Amino acid sequence: MKLSSKALLALAISSITATAYADTQSQDFVPTTLAGTSAQSEAKGFIDGQSLGGTTRNWFSSEKKFRGQRFTYEKHGQARTDANRTNWVQGTILNYSSGFTQGTVGVATEVAAYNAVVLDRSKRDIKGGSNRTLADSDGDAVGQWSKLGLANVKFRVSNTTLTAGRQNFSSGIVDTIGNRALPSSFEGVSFNSEEFSNLSFQGGIFDRVSPRTEQSLSKFRSEYGNGQETDKVKTLGFNYQPFKSLKTSVFAANVEDFWNQYYFGATHELGDAQTLALTTGLNYYKTTDTGSKKMGNIDNDTYSLSLGLTHQAHSLTFSYQEVNGDEYFDYLHETNGIYLANSLTSDFNSPNEKSFQVAYAINMAEYGVPGLKFNVYSARGWGIDGTHYNGTAYGEAGASRSDLRLMDGEKHQEYGVGTSYAIQSGPLKATTIRGTYVTHRASAQQADGNIKEFRLVTTIPFNIL
């Protein structure tokens, strides 16, 4: 990884700040030992350990394109355009989890039914739905639909669990994404091993994804590519905490005939938030083509470096991100496999792009209102250059606004403000209400365009058993 001069400067600032304030966050080394207890030895049994509950989420989004840009939809067989798009969906998850049977090898199961009710069914409003509202081939909203979001069997020995079937999985490369009314999930086999005190291992082989806004399973494809599909995703990695103040994560993945991708992440904490705490974060991805190269030639190094300062209720974060490669930093669609600091409404991941973000947040618990938070941020990306791209995965020359070869010195900027509140007690305890407003402005060939969006999301958890 080649760090730019700005990234090196941020690291230097981090070092200087570390020496300027008292080291109240322990920097002690954490020895690796066997886990003190066995989760399987404490199994309650298939029935005694069962639970039934879930969440219901009201998800509303209102978008508006500007500077002459428009959404396209069909009405009476004719293409029409409009600057506005609205999506409003109620998503509900009913999740049943059994306990593990007792004995050396425990067996359990997890089943979750997902249901969506579309509250705004106007064809003109939803504009074909995309990954927000499920629509049929004519662009009409599917008013109500359900599916099995999770359906798996688990086997556990000591602190190691093998899961087979439709499931959630979380790593820096393959990660369930839950930013719509319903989340995604993956079909395959995975394991999670926590046999050591500060070291855990994860891995999985997946061949299908259950998308956020689709009823059926789909093959994996890339977020930014031209629709090419892959039959298999394999991933393996570990999480390691060598010091009380330092957490690291290393993962690798093979996406068949797409790419090999490697991820390293580290977070270091220093100081005391009552005076001044410093959090430094590094995320790095290396991506290279493999197999039949359905996504073309890829040789991409992308990283982000963040520096966060916290004083009591207030936090201020600076994040620098850089893409080194003539193609997008790409990741799997219907996953959250992008842990970069500047992945916002825009991912700031275009070829050779550099970006910088400043974010401020305040936690009102310090002022007597626990659960209430506010945040604001500004991010800017520049230096986008795709003129040296020689593949076909991201559009033919002149075919679309997102064709990389048309991007020469493109730039863009994003502003956002948000507030959230989590109810602290009573029958609606843990219910969260989140409102955000984002504006994104872009030069002519930057792919994300000019758009404003307001979202209001209310999530209510519930327990039955």
Secondary structure, DSSP 4 states (H G I P E B T S, - for coil): ----HHHHHHHHHHHHHHHHS---S---B----B-SS-TGGG---TTTT-EEEEEEEEEEEEEEE-TT--EEEEETTEEEEESEEEEEEEEEEEEEEPPPPSSSEEEEEEEEEEEEEES---HHHHTT-TTTS-B-TTS-B--EEEEEEEEEEEEEETTEEEEEEEE--BSSSSB----SSS--EEEEEEEEE--BSSEEEEEEEEEEEE-TT-SS-B-EEBSSSSS-EES-EEEEEEEEEEETTEEEEEEEEEETTTEEEEEEEEEEEEEETTTEEEEEEEEEEEEEE-TT-TT---EEEEEEEEEEEEETTEEEEEEEEEEESSS----BTTS-----TT-SSS---STT-EEEEEEEEEEGGGGT-TTEEEEEEEEEEEEEE-TT---STT--TTT-TT-GGG-EEEEEEEEEEEEEEE--SSTTTT-EEEEEEEEEEE-TT-TT-SEEEEEEEEEEEEE--
